[in-house]
Amino acid sequence: MRFKGTLCGVLLASVIAPLAQAQTTIDVAKISCEQFVLLQVSDPDYLAIWLSGFYNGKRNNTVVEIQKFKENAQEVKRYCLYNKGSLMEAVEKVMATK
């Protein structure tokens, strides 16, 4: 009897595990500042890394200044705390002042 329970558990886990690891697709252009600040979409650090890569790629910049990256991410978070609009608009406005 124990074998059947263990076998069922293993089979169930093998079916559920891939479902739990399913990928989620996010259109970053549609993320609002509010969603970003309230952690409603994803970890803000992951989004900041993606946005940094996106905008640096547009500029053909392959250099990452870690301290500057962290400062820019904090500025975007601060901007989004006090302003509405999309996350990408926030990044563009913050980076335009640099």
C-alpha positions, 0 to 999 in steps of 0.5 A, spaced: 500 500 500 505 504 501 508 503 494 502 505 491 501 512 495 509 513 494 508 512 486 502 516 486 506 522 489 511 521 484 507 521 478 503 527 481 509 531 482 512 530 475 505 533 473 505 539 477 512 541 477 512 543 470 506 547 471 509 551 477 515 553 472 511 555 467 513 562 464 510 568 464 510 573 459 510 581 461 509 586 456 514 591 459 511 597 455 504 596 459 507 596 466 505 602 470 509 606 475 504 604 480 504 596 478 512 597 479 512 600 486 507 595 489 510 589 486 504 587 482 508 585 476 515 582 478 521 583 482 523 590 481 530 588 481 529 584 475 525 589 471 531 594 472 536 589 470 532 588 463 530 595 462 538 597 463 539 592 458 534 594 453 536 602 453 543 600 453 542 596 447 539 601 444 545 606 445 550 600 443 553 601 450 556 594 453 559 597 459 555 596 466 557 601 471 554 597 477 554 603 482 551 607 477 546 602 475 543 601 482 543 609 483 539 609 476 534 604 479 533 607 485 531 614 482 526 610 477 523 607 483 523 614 487 520 617 480 514 612 480 513 613 487 510 620 486 508 620 479 503 616 474 504 613 467 508 607 465 515 604 467 518 606 461 516 613 461 519 613 468 526 611 465 526 615 459 524 621 464 529 619 469 535 618 464 533 624 460 536 628 466 543 625 466 
